[in-house]
Amino acid sequence: MEQAEKGTYEYFQKVGAIKNGHFELTNQYHSDTFIAKRIAFRDTERTKQLCAGIASAFPRDVETVIGAATGSIVIANWTAYILSRWRGRMINFIYADKLPDGSFRVNDWDIEAIKGKRLLSVDDIMTSKSGGTLEKIVKLVRANQGEVVGAAGIWNRGGITADDLDVPKFHAEITSGMAKRNLSALRTRRNGYQNIISTG
């Protein structure tokens, strides 16, 4: 673990954002560790620093930063703000809403920030090897004639790579699998589960 990554991990530990127990995640995994991102993001200055790490991995070519509601809105907004300050011009921030079927959509008036633009897709905690939310947002961008220049997040628990998402570049502030187990292998042990919602 590199020094910057170690510092981020230690911050999550210090503020009590790393929870131990038995948790059911929304992507049909069970885990003995849960990342309580809301606790970590209470400190706006530290959150800005985390997003500066993402922005530094994509200093050029980004015209719009997109995240998913509601979990990634903070990350996408800060990242766009920091890139705007560094570039001396506005970098768009938009977000996609999740539909009942699990897919995502953007409002019609946000299409102009996608079509023909170069986009960075961001997420907070990523637990699925397929990319989960990130993968869906990438497809959404391409379906609306946007170019995906990269994808990024705060914590890569799923071991996601750029190839998994079919993007030119992928960056995460922390890369750590931690323990997670498939839901199907644990259906006989439901009693006593501590159900907490996570971003899948």
Contact map, one row per residue, 1 for C-alpha under 8 A:
11101100000000000000000000000000000000000000000000000000000000000000000000000000000000000000000000000000000000000000000000000000000000000000000000000000000000000000000000000000000000000000000000000000
11111100000000000000000000000000000000000000000000000000000000000000000000000000000000000000000000000000000000000000000000000000000000000000000000000000000000000000000000000000000000000000000000000000
11111110000000000000000000000000000000000000000000000000000000000000000000000000000000000000000000000000000000000000000000000000000000000000000000000000000000000000000000000000000000000000000000000000
01111111000000000000000000000000000000000000000000000000000000000000000000000000000000000000000000000000000000000000000000000000000000000000000000000000000000000000000000000000000000000000000000000000
11111111100000000000000000000000000000000000000000000000000000000000000000000000000000000000000000000000000000000000000000000000000000000000000000000000000000000000000000001100000000000000000000000000
11111111110000000000000000000000000000000000000000000000000000000000000000000000000000000000000000000000000000000000000000000000000000000000000000000000000000000000000000000000000000000000000000000000
00111111111000000000000000000000000000000000000000000000000000000000000000000000000000000000000000000000000000000000000000000000000000000000000000000000000000000000000000000000000000000000000000000000
00011111111100000000000000000000000000000000000001000000000000000000000000000000000000000000000000000000000000000000000000000000000000000000000000000000000000000000000000001100000000000000000000000000
00001111111110000000000000000000000000000000000000000000000000000000000000000000000000000000000000000000000000000000000000000000000000000000000000000000000000000000000000000100000000000000000000000000
00000111111111000000000000000000000000000000000000000000000000000000000000000000000000000000000000000000000000000000000000000000000000000000000000000000000000000000000000000000000000000000000000000000
00000011111111100000000000000000000000010000000000000000000000000000000000000000000000000000000000000000000000000000000000000000000000000000000000000000000000000000000000000000000000000000000000000000
00000001111111111100000000000000000000010000000000000000000000000000000000000000000000000000000000000000000000000000000000000000000000000000000000000000000000000000000000000000000000000000000000000000
00000000111111111100000000000000000000000000000000000000000000000000000000000000000000000000000000000000000000000000000000000000000000000000000000000000000000000000000000000000000000000000000000000000
00000000011111111000000000000000000000000000000000000000000000000000000000000000000000000000000000000000000000000000000000000000000000000000000000000000000000000000000000000000000000000000000000000000
00000000001111111000000000000000000000110000000000000000000000000000000000000000000000000000000000000000000000000000000000000000000000000000000000000000000000000000000000000000000000000000000000000000
00000000000111111110000000000000000000110000000000000000000000000000000000000000000000000000000000000000000000000000000000000000000000000000000000000000000000000000000000000000000000000000000000000000
00000000000111111110000000000000001111110000000000000000000000000000000000000000000000000000000000000000000000000000000000000000000000000000000000000000000000000000000000000000000000000000000000000000
00000000000110011111000000000000111100000000000000000000000000000000000000000000000000000000000000000000000000000000000000000000000000000000000000000000000000000000000000000000000000000000000000000000
00000000000000011111100000000000111100000000000000000000000000000000000000000000000000000000000000000000000000000000000000000000000000000000000000000000000000000000000000000000000000000000000000000000
00000000000000000111110000000001110000000000000000000000000000000000000000000000000000000000000000000000000000000000000000000000000000000000000000000000000000000000000000000000000000000000000000000000
00000000000000000011111000000011110000000000000000000000000000000000000000000000000000000000000000000000000000000000000000000000000000000000000000000000000000000000000000000000000000000000000001000000
00000000000000000001111100000111100000000000000000000000000000000000000000000000000000000000000000000000000000000000000000000000000000000000000000000000000000000000000000000000000000000000000011000000
00000000000000000000111110000111110000000000000000000000000000000000000000000000000000000000000000000000000000000000000000000000000000000000000000000000000000000000000000000000000000000000000011110000
00000000000000000000011111011110000000000000000000000000000000000000000000000000000000000000000000000000000000000000000000000000000000000000000000000000000000000000000000000000000000000000000011111000
00000000000000000000001111111110000000000000000000000000000000000000000000000000000000000000000000000000000000000000000000000000000000000000000000000000000000000000000000000000000000000000000000111111
00000000000000000000000111111000000000000000000000000000000000000000000000000000000000000000000000000000000000000000000000000000000000000000000000000000000000000000000000000000000000000000000000001111
00000000000000000000000011111000000000000000000000000000000000000000000000000000000000000000000000000000000000000000000000000011000100000000000000000000000000000000000000000000000000000000000000000011
00000000000000000000000111111100000000000000000000000000000000000000000000000000000000000000000000000000000000000000000000000000000000000000000000000000000000000000000000000000000001100000000000000000
00000000000000000000000111111110000000000000000000000000000000000000000000000000000000000000000000000000000000000000000000000000000000000000000000000000000000000000000000000000000111100000000000000000
00000000000000000000011110011111000000000000000000000000000000000000000000000000000000000000000000000000000000000000000000000000000000000000000000000000000000000000000000000000000111100000000000000000
00000000000000000000111110001111110000000000000000000000000000000000000000000000000000000000000000000000000000000000000000000000000000000000000000000000000000000000000000000000001110000000000000000000
00000000000000000001111000000111110000000000000000000000000000000000000000000000000000000000000000000000000000000000000000000000000000000000000000000000000000000000000000000000001100000000000000000000
00000000000000000111111000000011111000000000000000000000000000000000000000000000000000000000000000000000000000000000000000000000000000000000000000000000000000000000000000000000011100000000000000000000
00000000000000000111101000000011111100000000000000000000000000000000000000000000000000000000000000000000000000000000000000000000000000000000000000000000000000000000000000000000000000000000000000000100
00000000000000001110000000000000111110000000000000000000000000000000000000000000000000000000000000000000000000000000000000001000000000000000000000000000000000000000000000000000000000000000000000000100
00000000000000001110000000000000011111110000000000000000000000000000000000000000000000000000000000000000000000000000000000000000000000000000000000000000000000000000000000000000000000000000000000000000
00000000000000001000000000000000001111111000000000000000000000000000000000000000000000000000000000000000000000000000000000011000000000000000000000000000000000000000000000000000000000000000000000000000
00000000000000001000000000000000000111111100000000000000000000000000000000000000000000000000000000000000000000000000000000000000000000000000000000000000000000000000000000000000000000000000000000000000
00000000000000111000000000000000000111111100000000000000000000000000000000000000000000000000000000000000000000000000000000000000000000000000000000000000000000000000000000000000000000000000000000000000
00000000001100111000000000000000000111111110001000000000000000000000000000000000000000000000000000000000000000000000000000000000000000000000000000000000000000000000000000000000000000000000000000000000
00000000000000000000000000000000000011111111011000000000000000000000000000000000000000000000000000000000000000000000000000000000000000000000000000000000000000000000000000000000000000000000000000000000
00000000000000000000000000000000000001111111001000000000000000000000000000000000000000000000000000000000000000000000000000000000000000000000000000000000000000000000000000000000000000000000000000000000
00000000000000000000000000000000000000011111111000000000000000000000000000000000000000000000000000000000000000000000000000000000000000000000000000000000000000000000000000000000000000000000000000000000
00000000000000000000000000000000000000001111111100000000000000000000000000000000000000000000000000000000000000000000000000000000000000000000000000000000000000000000000000000000000000000000000000000000
00000000000000000000000000000000000000000011111110000000000000000000000000000000000000000000000000000000000000000000000000000000000000000000000000000000000000000000000000000000000000000000000000000000
00000000000000000000000000000000000000001011111111000000000000000000000000000000000000000000000000000000000000000000000000000000000000000000000000000000000000000000000000000000000000000000000000000000
00000000000000000000000000000000000000011111111111100000000000000000000000100000000000000000000000000000000000000000000000000000000000000000000000000000000000000000000000000000000000000000000000000000
00000000000000000000000000000000000000000001111111110000000000000000000000000110000000000000000000000000000000000000000000000000000000000000000000000000000000000000000000000000000000000000000000000000
00000000000000000000000000000000000000000000111111111000000000000000000000000000000000000000000000000000000000000000000000000000000000000000000000000000000000000000000000000000000000000000000000000000
00000001000000000000000000000000000000000000011111111100000000000000000000000000000000000000000000000000000000000000000000000000000000000000000000000000010000000000000000001000000000000000000000000000
00000000000000000000000000000000000000000000001111111110000000000000000000100110010000000000000000000000000000000000000000000000000000000000000000000000010000000000000000000000000000000000000000000000
00000000000000000000000000000000000000000000000111111111000000000000000000000010010000000000000000000000000000000000000000000000000000000000000000000000000000000000000000000000000000000000000000000000
00000000000000000000000000000000000000000000000011111111100000000000000000000000000000000000000000000000000000000000000000000000000000000000000000000000000000000000000000001000000000000000000000000000
00000000000000000000000000000000000000000000000001111111110000000000000000000010000000000000000000000000000000000000000000000000000000000000000000000001110000000000000000111000000000000000000000000000
00000000000000000000000000000000000000000000000000111111111000000000000000000011011000000000000000000000000000000000000000000000000000000000000000000000000000000000000000000000000000000000000000000000
00000000000000000000000000000000000000000000000000011111111000000000000000000000000000000000000000000000000000000000000000000000000000000000000000000000000000000000000000000000000000000000000000000000
00000000000000000000000000000000000000000000000000001111111000000000000000000000000000000000000000000000000000000000000000000000000000000000000000000000000000000000000000100000000000000000000000000000
00000000000000000000000000000000000000000000000000000111111111000000000000000000000000000000000000000000000000000000000000000000000000000000000000000100000000000000000000000000000000000000000000000000
00000000000000000000000000000000000000000000000000000011111111000000000000000000001000000000000000000000000000000000000000000000000000000000000000000000000000000000000000000000000000000000000000000000
00000000000000000000000000000000000000000000000000000000011111000000000000000000000000000000000000000000000000000000000000000000000000000000000000000000000000000000000000000000000000000000000000000000
00000000000000000000000000000000000000000000000000000000011111100000000000000000000000000000000000000000000000000000010000000000000000000000000000001000000000000000000000000000000000000000000000000000
00000000000000000000000000000000000000000000000000000000011111111000000000000000000000000010000000000000000000000000011100000000000000000000000000001000000000000000000000000000000000000000000000000000
00000000000000000000000000000000000000000000000000000000000011111000000000000000000000000011000000000000000000000000111100000000000000000000000000000000000000000000000000000000000000000000000000000000
00000000000000000000000000000000000000000000000000000000000001111100000000000001000000000011110000000000000000001100111100000000000000000000000000000000000000000000000000000000000000000000000000000000
00000000000000000000000000000000000000000000000000000000000001111110000000011011000000000011110000000000000000000000001111000000000000000000000000000000000000000000000000000000000000000000000000000000
00000000000000000000000000000000000000000000000000000000000000011111000000010000000000000000111100000000000000000000001111000000000000001000000000000000000000000000000000000000000000000000000000000000
00000000000000000000000000000000000000000000000000000000000000001111100110110000000000000000011100000000000000000000000011100000000000001000000000000000000000000000000000000000000000000000000000000000
00000000000000000000000000000000000000000000000000000000000000000111111110000000000000000000001111000001000000000000000001100000000010001000000000000000000000000000000000000000000000000000000000000000
00000000000000000000000000000000000000000000000000000000000000000011111110000000000000000000001111000000000000000000000000000000000000000000000000000000000000000000000000000000000000000000000000000000
00000000000000000000000000000000000000000000000000000000000000000001111110000000000000000000000010000000000000000000000000000000000000000000000000000000000000000000000000000000000000000000000000000000
00000000000000000000000000000000000000000000000000000000000000000001111111000000000000000000000000000000000000000000000000110000000000000000000000000000000000000000000000000000000000000000000000000010
00000000000000000000000000000000000000000000000000000000000000000011111111110000000000000000000000000000000000000000000001110000000000000000000000000000000000000000000000000000000000000000000000000000
00000000000000000000000000000000000000000000000000000000000000000011111111111000000000000000001000000000000000000000000000000000000000000000000000000000000000000000000000000000000000000000000000000000
00000000000000000000000000000000000000000000000000000000000000000000001111111100000000000000000000000000000000000000000000000000000000000000000000000000000000000000000000000000000000000000000000000000
00000000000000000000000000000000000000000000001000100000000000000010000111111110000000000000000000000000000000000000000001110000000000000000000000000000000000000000000000000000000000000000000000000000
00000000000000000000000000000000000000000000000000000000000000001110000111111111000000000000111000000000000000000000000011100000000000000000000000000000000000000000000000000000000000000000000000000000
00000000000000000000000000000000000000000000000000000000000000001000000011111111100000000000110000000000000000000000000000000000000000000000000000000000000000000000000000000000000000000000000000000000
00000000000000000000000000000000000000000000000100100000000000000000000001111111110000000000000000000000000000000000000000000000000000000000000000000000000000000000000000000000000000000000000000000000
00000000000000000000000000000000000000000000000100110110000000001000000000111111111000000000000000000000000000000000000000000000000000000000000000000000000000000000000000000000000000000000000000000000
00000000000000000000000000000000000000000000000000000010000000011000000000011111111100000011100000000000000000000000000000000000000000000000000000000000000000000000000000000000000000000000000000000000
00000000000000000000000000000000000000000000000000000000000000000000000000001111111110000110000000000000000000000000000000000000000000000000000000000000000000000000000000000000000000000000000000000000
00000000000000000000000000000000000000000000000000110010000000000000000000000111111111000000000000000000000000000000000000000000000000000000000000000000000000000000000000000000000000000000000000000000
00000000000000000000000000000000000000000000000000000010001000000000000000000011111111100010000000000000000000000000000000000000000000000000000000000000000000000000000000000000000000000000000000000000
00000000000000000000000000000000000000000000000000000000000000000000000000000001111111111110000000000000000000000000000000000000000000000000000000000000000000000000000000000000000000000000000000000000
00000000000000000000000000000000000000000000000000000000000000000000000000000000111111111100000000000000000000000000000000000000000000000000000000000000000000000000000000000000000000000000000000000000
00000000000000000000000000000000000000000000000000000000000000000000000000000000011111110000000000000000000000000000000000000000000000000000000000000000000000000000000000000000000000000000000000000000
00000000000000000000000000000000000000000000000000000000000000000000000000000000001111111100000000000000000000000000000000000000000000000000000000000000000000000000000000000000000000000000000000000000
00000000000000000000000000000000000000000000000000000000000000000000000000000000000111111100000000000000000000000000000000000000000000000000000000000000000000000000000000000000000000000000000000000000
00000000000000000000000000000000000000000000000000000000000000000000000000000000000110111110000000000000000000000000000000000000000000000000000000000000000000000000000000000000000000000000000000000000
00000000000000000000000000000000000000000000000000000000000000000000000000000000100110111111000000000000000000000000000000000000000000000000000000000000000000000000000000000000000000000000000000000000
00000000000000000000000000000000000000000000000000000000000001111000000000000001101100001111100000000000000000000000000000000000000000000000000000000000000000000000000000000000000000000000000000000000
00000000000000000000000000000000000000000000000000000000000000111000000000000001000000000111110000000000000000001000000000000000000000000000000000000000000000000000000000000000000000000000000000000000
00000000000000000000000000000000000000000000000000000000000000011100000000011001000000000011111000000000000000000000000000000000000000000000000000000000000000000000000000000000000000000000000000000000
00000000000000000000000000000000000000000000000000000000000000011110000000011000000000000001111100000000000001001000000000000000000000000000000000000000000000000000000000000000000000000000000000000000
00000000000000000000000000000000000000000000000000000000000000000111100010010000000000000000111110000000010000000000000000000000000000000000000000000000000000000000000000000000000000000000000000000000
00000000000000000000000000000000000000000000000000000000000000000111100000000000000000000000011111000001111000000000000000000000000000001000000000000000000000000000000000000000000000000000000000000000
00000000000000000000000000000000000000000000000000000000000000000001110000000000000000000000001111100001110000000000000000000000000000000000000000000000000000000000000000000000000000000000000000000000
00000000000000000000000000000000000000000000000000000000000000000001100000000000000000000000000111110111100000000000000000000000000000000000000000000000000000000000000000000000000000000000000000000000
00000000000000000000000000000000000000000000000000000000000000000000000000000000000000000000000011111111100000000000000000000000000000000000000000000000000000000000000000000000000000000000000000000000
00000000000000000000000000000000000000000000000000000000000000000000000000000000000000000000000001111110000000000000000000000000000000000000000000000000000000000000000000000000000000000000000000000000
00000000000000000000000000000000000000000000000000000000000000000000000000000000000000000000000000111110000000000000000000000000000000000000000000000000000000000000000000000000000000000000000000000000
00000000000000000000000000000000000000000000000000000000000000000000000000000000000000000000000001111111000000000000000000000000000000000000000000000000000000000000000000000000000000000000000000000000
00000000000000000000000000000000000000000000000000000000000000000000000000000000000000000000000001111111100000000000000000000000000000010000000000000000000000000000000000000000000000000000000000000000
00000000000000000000000000000000000000000000000000000000000000000001000000000000000000000000000111100111110000000000000000000000000000011001000000000000000000000000000000000000000000000000000000000000
00000000000000000000000000000000000000000000000000000000000000000000000000000000000000000000000111100011111000000000000000000000000000000001000000000000000000000000000000000000000000000000000000000000
00000000000000000000000000000000000000000000000000000000000000000000000000000000000000000000001110000001111101100000000000000000000000000000000000000000000000000000000000000000000000000000000000000000
00000000000000000000000000000000000000000000000000000000000000000000000000000000000000000000000100000000111111100000000000000000000000000000000000000000000000000000000000000000000000000000000000000000
00000000000000000000000000000000000000000000000000000000000000000000000000000000000000000000000000000000011111100000000000000000000000000000000000000000000000000000000000000000000000000000000000000000
00000000000000000000000000000000000000000000000000000000000000000000000000000000000000000000000000000000001111110000000000000000000000000000000000000000000000000000000000000000000000000000000000000000
00000000000000000000000000000000000000000000000000000000000000000000000000000000000000000000010000000000011111111100000000000000000000000000000000000000000000000000000000000000000000000000000000000000
00000000000000000000000000000000000000000000000000000000000000000000000000000000000000000000000000000000011111111110000000000000000000000000000100000000000000000000000000000000000000000000000000000000
00000000000000000000000000000000000000000000000000000000000000000000000000000000000000000000000000000000000011111110000000000000000000000000000000000000000000000000000000000000000000000000000000000000
00000000000000000000000000000000000000000000000000000000000000010000000000000000000000000001010000000000000001111110100000000000000000000000000000000000000000000000000000000000000000000000000000000000
00000000000000000000000000000000000000000000000000000000000000010000000000000000000000000000000000000000000001111111111000000000000000000000100111100000000000000000000000000000000000000000000000000000
00000000000000000000000000000000000000000000000000000000000000000000000000000000000000000000000000000000000000111111100000000000000000000000000111000000000000000000000000000000000000000000000000000000
00000000000000000000000000000000000000000000000000000000000000000000000000000000000000000000000000000000000000000111110000000000000000000000000011100000000000000000000000000000000000000000000000000000
00000000000000000000000000000000000000000000000000000000000000110000000000000000000000000000000000000000000000001111111000000000000000000000000001100000000000000000000000000000000000000000000000000000
00000000000000000000000000000000000000000000000000000000000011110000000000000000000000000000000000000000000000000101111100000000000000000000000001111000000000000000000000000000000000000000000000000000
00000000000000000000000000000000000000000000000000000000000001111100000000000000000000000000000000000000000000000100111110000000000000000000100001111100000000000000000000000000000000000000000000000000
00000000000000000000000000000000000000000000000000000000000001111100000000000000000000000000000000000000000000000000011111000000000000000000000000011111000000000000000000000000000000000000000000000000
00000000000000000000000000000000000000000000000000000000000000001110000000010000000000000000000000000000000000000000001111100000000001001100000000010111000000000000000000000000000000000000000000000000
00000000000000000000000000000000000000000000000000000000000000001111000100110000000000000000000000000000000000000000000111110000000001000000000000000011100000000000000000000000000000000000000000000000
00000000000000000000000000000000000000000000000000000000000000000011001100110000000000000000000000000000000000000000000011111100000011000000000000000001110000000000000000000000000000000000000000000000
00000000000000000000000000000000000010000000000000000000000000000000001100100000000000000000000000000000000000000000000001111100000000000000000000000000111000000000000000000000000000000000000000000010
00000000000000000000000000000000001010000000000000000000000000000000000000000000000000000000000000000000000000000000000000111110000000000000000000000000111110000000000000000000000000000000000000000011
00000000000000000000000000000000000000000000000000000000000000000000000000000000000000000000000000000000000000000000000000111111001100000000000000000000101111010000000000000000000000000000000000000011
00000000000000000000000000100000000000000000000000000000000000000000000000000000000000000000000000000000000000000000000000001111101100000000000000000000000111100000000000000000100000000000000000000011
00000000000000000000000000100000000000000000000000000000000000000000000000000000000000000000000000000000000000000000000000000111111100000000000000000000000011110000000000000000000000000000000000000001
00000000000000000000000000000000000000000000000000000000000000000000000000000000000000000000000000000000000000000000000000000011111100000000000000000000000001110001000000000000000000000000000000000000
00000000000000000000000000000000000000000000000000000000000000000000000000000000000000000000000000000000000000000000000000000001111100100000000000000000000000010001100000000000000000000000000000000000
00000000000000000000000000000000000000000000000000000000000000000000000000000000000000000000000000000000000000000000000000000111111111100000000000000000000001010001100000000000000000000000000000000000
00000000000000000000000000100000000000000000000000000000000000000000000000000000000000000000000000000000000000000000000000000111111111110000000000000000000000000000000000000000000000000000000000000001
00000000000000000000000000000000000000000000000000000000000000000001000000000000000000000000000000000000000000000000000000100000001111111000000000000000000000000000000000000000000000000000000000000011
00000000000000000000000000000000000000000000000000000000000000000000000000000000000000000000000000000000000000000000000011100000001111111100000000000010000000000000100000000000000000000000000000000000
00000000000000000000000000000000000000000000000000000000000000000000000000000000000000000000000000000000000000000000000000000000011111111110000000000000000000000000100000000000000000000000000000000000
00000000000000000000000000000000000000000000000000000000000000000000000000000000000000000000000000000011000000000000000000000000000111111111000000000000000000000000000000000000000000000000000000000000
00000000000000000000000000000000000000000000000000000000000000000111000000000000000000000000000100000001000000000000000010000000000011111111100000000000000000000000000000000000000000000000000000000000
00000000000000000000000000000000000000000000000000000000000000000000000000000000000000000000000000000000000000000000000010000000000001111111110000010000000000000000100000000000000000000000000000000000
00000000000000000000000000000000000000000000000000000000000000000000000000000000000000000000000000000000000000000000000000000000000000111111111000000000000000000000000000000000000000000000000000000000
00000000000000000000000000000000000000000000000000000000000000000000000000000000000000000000000000000001100000000000000000000000000000011111111100000000000000000000000000000000000000000000000000000000
00000000000000000000000000000000000000000000000000000000000000000000000000000000000000000000000000000000000000000100001000000000000000001111111111110000000000000000000000000000000000000000000000000000
00000000000000000000000000000000000000000000000000000000000000000000000000000000000000000000000000000000000000000000000000000000000000000111111111110000000000000000000000000000000000000000000000000000
00000000000000000000000000000000000000000000000000000000000000000000000000000000000000000000000000000000000000000000000000000000000000000011111111000000000000000000000000000000000000000000000000000000
00000000000000000000000000000000000000000000000000000000000000000000000000000000000000000000000000000000000000100110000000000000000000000001111111000000000000000000000000000000000000000000000000000000
00000000000000000000000000000000000000000000000000000000000000000000000000000000000000000000000000000000000000000111000000000000000000000000111111100000000000000000000000000000000000000000000000000000
00000000000000000000000000000000000000000000000000000000000000000000000000000000000000000000000000000000000000000111111000000000000000000000111111110000000000000000000000000000000000000000000000000000
00000000000000000000000000000000000000000000000000000000000000000000000000000000000000000000000000000000000000000101111000000000000000000000110011111000000000000000000000000000000000000000000000000000
00000000000000000000000000000000000000000000000000000000000000000000000000000000000000000000000000000000000000000000011110000000000000000100110001111110000000000000001100000000000000000000000000000000
00000000000000000000000000000000000000000000000000000000000011000000000000000000000000000000000000000000000000000000011100000000000000000000000000111110000000000000001110000000000000000000000000000000
00000000000000000000000000000000000000000000000000000000010000000000000000000000000000000000000000000000000000000000001110000000000000000000000000011111000000000100001111000000000000000000000000000000
00000000000000000000000000000000000000000000000000000000000000000000000000000000000000000000000000000000000000000000000111000000000001000000000000011111100000000100001011100000000000000000000000000000
00000000000000000000000000000000000000000000000000000100000000000000000000000000000000000000000000000000000000000000000111100000000000000000000000000111110000000000000001110000000000000000000000000000
00000000000000000000000000000000000000000000000000000100000000000000000000000000000000000000000000000000000000000000000001111100000000000000000000000011111100000000000000111000000000000000000000000000
00000000000000000000000000000000000000000000000001100100000000000000000000000000000000000000000000000000000000000000000000111000000000000000000000000001111100000000000000011100000000000000000000000000
00000000000000000000000000000000000000000000000000000000000000000000000000000000000000000000000000000000000000000000000000011100000000000000000000000000111110000000000000011111000000000000000000000000
00000000000000000000000000000000000000000000000000000000000000000000000000000000000000000000000000000000000000000000000000001110000000000000000000000000111111110000000000011111100000000000000000000000
00000000000000000000000000000000000000000000000000000000000000000000000000000000000000000000000000000000000000000000000000001111000000000000000000000000001111110000000000000011110000000000000000000000
00000000000000000000000000000000000000000000000000000000000000000000000000000000000000000000000000000000000000000000000000000111101000000000000000000000000111110000000000000001100000000000000000000000
00000000000000000000000000000000000000000000000000000000000000000000000000000000000000000000000000000000000000000000000000000011100000000000000000000000000111111000000000000011100000000000000000000000
00000000000000000000000000000000000000000000000000000000000000000000000000000000000000000000000000000000000000000000000000000101111000000000000000000000000111111101100000000000000000000000000000000000
00000000000000000000000000000000000000000000000000000000000000000000000000000000000000000000000000000000000000000000000000000000000000000000000000000000000000111111100001000000000000000000000000000000
00000000000000000000000000000000000000000000000000000000000000000000000000000000000000000000000000000000000000000000000000000000000000000000000000000110000000011111111111000000000000000000000000000000
00000000000000000000000000000000000000000000000000000000000000000000000000000000000000000000000000000000000000000000000000000000000000000000000000000000000000001111111100000000000000000000000000000000
00000000000000000000000000000000000000000000000000000000000000000000000000000000000000000000000000000000000000000000000000000000111000000000000000000000000000011111111000000000000000000000000000000000
00000000000000000000000000000000000000000000000000000000000000000000000000000000000000000000000000000000000000000000000000000000011001100100000000000000000000011111111000000000000000000000000000000000
00000000000000000000000000000000000000000000000000000000000000000000000000000000000000000000000000000000000000000000000000000000000000000000000000000000000000000111111100000000000000000000000000000000
00000000000000000000000000000000000000000000000000000000000000000000000000000000000000000000000000000000000000000000000000000000000000000000000000011110000000000111111111000000000000000000000000000000
00000000000000000000000000000000000000000000000000000000000000000000000000000000000000000000000000000000000000000000000000000000000000000000000000011100000000000110011111000000000000000000000000000000
00000000000000000000000000000000000000000000000000000000000000000000000000000000000000000000000000000000000000000000000000000000000000000000000000001110000000000100001111100000000000000000000000000000
00000000000000000000000000000000000000000000000000000000000000000000000000000000000000000000000000000000000000000000000000000000000000000000000000000111000000001100001111110000000000000000000000000000
00000000000000000000000000000000000000000000000000000100100000000000000000000000000000000000000000000000000000000000000000000000000000000000000000000011100000000000000011111000000000000000000000000000
00000000000000000000000000000000000000000000000000000100000000000000000000000000000000000000000000000000000000000000000000000000000000000000000000000001111100000000000001111110000000000000000000000000
00001001000000000000000000000000000000000000000001001100000000000000000000000000000000000000000000000000000000000000000000000000000000000000000000000000111100000000000000111110000000000000000000000000
00001001100000000000000000000000000000000000000000000000000000000000000000000000000000000000000000000000000000000000000000000000000000000000000000000000011100000000000000011111000000000000000000000000
00000000000000000000000000000000000000000000000000000000000000000000000000000000000000000000000000000000000000000000000000000000000000000000000000000000001110100000000000011111100000000000000000000000
00000000000000000000000000000000000000000000000000000000000000000000000000000000000000000000000000000000000000000000000000000000000000000000000000000000001111100000000000000111110000000000000000000000
00000000000000000000000000000000000000000000000000000000000000000000000000000000000000000000000000000000000000000000000000000010000000000000000000000000000111100000000000000011111100000000000000000000
00000000000000000000000000000000100000000000000000000000000000000000000000000000000000000000000000000000000000000000000000000000000000000000000000000000000010000000000000000001111100000000000000000000
00000000000000000000000000000011100000000000000000000000000000000000000000000000000000000000000000000000000000000000000000000000000000000000000000000000000000000000000000000000111110000000000000000000
00000000000000000000000000001111100000000000000000000000000000000000000000000000000000000000000000000000000000000000000000000000000000000000000000000000000000000000000000000000111111000000000000000000
00000000000000000000000000001110000000000000000000000000000000000000000000000000000000000000000000000000000000000000000000000000000000000000000000000000000000000000000000000000001111101000000000000000
00000000000000000000000000011100000000000000000000000000000000000000000000000000000000000000000000000000000000000000000000000000000000000000000000000000000000000000000000000000000111111100000000000000
00000000000000000000000000011100000000000000000000000000000000000000000000000000000000000000000000000000000000000000000000000000000000000000000000000000000000000000000000000000000011111110000000000000
00000000000000000000000000000000000000000000000000000000000000000000000000000000000000000000000000000000000000000000000000000000000000000000000000000000000000000000000000000000000001111110000000000000
00000000000000000000000000000000000000000000000000000000000000000000000000000000000000000000000000000000000000000000000000000000000000000000000000000000000000000000000000000000000011111111000000000000
00000000000000000000000000000000000000000000000000000000000000000000000000000000000000000000000000000000000000000000000000000000000000000000000000000000000000000000000000000000000001111111110000000000
00000000000000000000000000000000000000000000000000000000000000000000000000000000000000000000000000000000000000000000000000000000000000000000000000000000000000000000000000000000000000111111110000000000
00000000000000000000000000000000000000000000000000000000000000000000000000000000000000000000000000000000000000000000000000000000000000000000000000000000000000000000000000000000000000001111110000000000
00000000000000000000000000000000000000000000000000000000000000000000000000000000000000000000000000000000000000000000000000000000000000000000000000000000000000000000000000000000000000000111111100000000
00000000000000000000000000000000000000000000000000000000000000000000000000000000000000000000000000000000000000000000000000000000000000000000000000000000000000000000000000000000000000000111111110000000
00000000000000000000000000000000000000000000000000000000000000000000000000000000000000000000000000000000000000000000000000000000000000000000000000000000000000000000000000000000000000000000111110000000
00000000000000000000000000000000000000000000000000000000000000000000000000000000000000000000000000000000000000000000000000000000000000000000000000000000000000000000000000000000000000000000111111000000
00000000000000000000011100000000000000000000000000000000000000000000000000000000000000000000000000000000000000000000000000000000000000000000000000000000000000000000000000000000000000000000011111100000
00000000000000000000111100000000000000000000000000000000000000000000000000000000000000000000000000000000000000000000000000000000000000000000000000000000000000000000000000000000000000000000000111110000
00000000000000000000001110000000000000000000000000000000000000000000000000000000000000000000000000000000000000000000000000000000000000000000000000000000000000000000000000000000000000000000000011111000
00000000000000000000001110000000000000000000000000000000000000000000000000000000000000000000000000000000000000000000000000000000000000000000000000000000000000000000000000000000000000000000000001111100
00000000000000000000000111000000000000000000000000000000000000000000000000000000000000000000000000000000000000000000000000000000000000000000000000000000000000000000000000000000000000000000000000111110
00000000000000000000000011000000011000000000000000000000000000000000000000000000000000000000000000000000000000000000000000000000000000000000000000000000000000000000000000000000000000000000000000011111
00000000000000000000000011100000000000000000000000000000000000000000001000000000000000000000000000000000000000000000000000011110000010000000000000000000000000000000000000000000000000000000000000001111
00000000000000000000000011100000000000000000000000000000000000000000000000000000000000000000000000000000000000000000000000001111000110000000000000000000000000000000000000000000000000000000000000000111
